[in-house]
Amino acid sequence: MDLRMVGYWWSEDASAYPDPKVLVDPGWDMEERVLVETYLHDGQVARQFMGASRCRICGQANGGDERTDGTYIWPSGLGHYVIEHAVRLPREFVEHVLRRAQEIEDARIDVTWWKAHAYDD
């Protein structure tokens, strides 16, 4: 399985990655940013590390694990950049988040499986 990386930033050891400061977009709609931040926060923990990464903009300790949704993988502090600094993520990723949120909103809830299997041994 391949996971697409998103939200990994420039450092001396990773000079090919983007600098989040150049991706700041104060005009990015706050409602959309909140939805993206929530999605990022709610991702499944993929890996945990010792220590915390620091925000490349303000220096705040910013998480020590990675999250995933099975398609993308990101550092757990990515939502901080979205909410606190308006760092705009790629349109393809934002559309992926919005599509997944809408799919869940539109899903029909089927209780038959739960009723049939709740008391399985």
C-alpha positions as CSV (number, residue, x, y, z in Angstrom):
1,M,0.0,0.0,0.0
2,D,1.2,3.5,-0.8
3,L,0.3,6.6,1.2
4,R,0.7,10.1,-0.1
5,M,2.6,12.4,2.2
6,V,1.1,15.8,3.0
7,G,2.2,18.5,5.4
8,Y,5.9,17.6,5.8
9,W,8.0,20.8,5.9
10,W,11.4,22.0,5.1
11,S,14.3,21.4,7.5
12,E,18.0,21.1,7.2
13,D,17.5,17.3,6.9
14,A,14.6,17.6,4.4
15,S,15.5,20.5,2.2
16,A,13.3,19.3,-0.7
17,Y,10.1,19.8,1.3
18,P,8.2,23.1,1.1
19,D,8.4,25.9,3.7
20,P,5.0,26.4,5.3
21,K,5.5,30.1,5.5
22,V,5.1,30.5,1.7
23,L,1.7,28.6,1.8
24,V,0.0,30.9,4.3
25,D,-3.3,32.1,2.8
26,P,-5.2,34.3,5.3
27,G,-8.1,34.4,2.8
28,W,-8.8,30.7,3.1
29,D,-12.3,30.2,4.3
30,M,-12.4,29.5,8.1
31,E,-15.3,27.0,7.8
32,E,-13.3,24.9,5.3
33,R,-10.2,25.2,7.5
34,V,-12.1,23.9,10.5
35,L,-13.4,21.0,8.6
36,V,-9.9,20.1,7.3
37,E,-8.4,20.5,10.8
38,T,-11.0,18.2,12.3
39,Y,-10.4,15.6,9.6
40,L,-6.6,15.8,10.2
41,H,-7.1,15.5,14.0
42,D,-9.4,12.5,13.6
43,G,-7.1,10.5,11.4
44,Q,-5.9,7.1,12.5
45,V,-2.5,7.0,14.3
46,A,-0.1,5.4,11.9
47,R,3.2,5.8,13.8
48,Q,4.4,7.4,17.0
49,F,7.8,8.9,17.7
50,M,9.7,10.0,20.8
51,G,9.5,13.8,21.2
52,A,7.5,16.4,19.5
53,S,8.1,18.3,16.3
54,R,8.1,22.1,16.5
55,C,5.9,24.4,14.4
56,R,8.1,25.8,11.6
57,I,6.3,29.1,12.0
58,C,5.8,29.8,15.7
59,G,8.0,27.2,17.4
60,Q,5.1,25.5,19.4
61,A,5.5,21.8,20.3
62,N,3.3,20.2,17.7
63,G,2.8,16.5,18.1
64,G,4.9,13.3,17.9
65,D,3.0,11.0,15.6
66,E,1.7,10.5,12.1
67,R,-2.0,10.1,11.1
68,T,-3.6,8.5,8.1
69,D,-6.9,8.0,6.4
70,G,-5.6,5.1,4.2
71,T,-4.9,7.4,1.3
72,Y,-2.8,10.2,2.8
73,I,-0.3,10.3,5.8
74,W,0.5,13.5,7.7
75,P,2.2,14.7,10.9
76,S,-0.3,15.0,13.7
77,G,0.5,18.7,14.1
78,L,-0.6,19.6,10.6
79,G,-4.0,20.8,11.8
80,H,-2.1,23.5,13.9
81,Y,-0.7,24.9,10.6
82,V,-4.2,25.0,9.1
83,I,-6.0,26.6,12.0
84,E,-3.4,28.8,13.6
85,H,-1.4,29.9,10.5
86,A,-3.8,29.4,7.6
87,V,-1.3,27.2,5.7
88,R,-3.3,26.1,2.7
89,L,-2.9,22.5,1.7
90,P,-3.1,21.3,-1.9
91,R,-6.5,21.6,-3.5
92,E,-6.6,17.9,-4.3
93,F,-6.2,17.0,-0.6
94,V,-8.8,19.6,0.5
95,E,-11.3,18.2,-2.1
96,H,-10.6,14.7,-0.8
97,V,-11.4,15.8,2.7
98,L,-14.6,17.6,1.6
99,R,-15.7,14.5,-0.4
100,R,-15.1,12.1,2.5
101,A,-17.0,14.4,4.9
102,Q,-19.9,14.5,2.4
103,E,-19.9,10.8,1.9
104,I,-20.3,10.3,5.6
105,E,-23.0,12.9,5.9
106,D,-24.9,11.2,3.1
107,A,-24.4,7.7,4.3
108,R,-27.5,5.6,5.0
109,I,-27.2,4.0,8.5
110,D,-27.9,0.3,8.5
111,V,-28.5,-1.3,11.9
112,T,-29.1,-4.8,10.8
113,W,-25.5,-6.0,11.1
114,W,-25.2,-4.7,14.6
115,K,-28.4,-6.3,15.7
116,A,-27.5,-9.6,14.2
117,H,-23.9,-9.7,15.6
118,A,-23.9,-7.8,18.9
119,Y,-23.9,-11.0,21.0
120,D,-21.6,-13.1,18.9
121,D,-19.1,-15.2,20.9
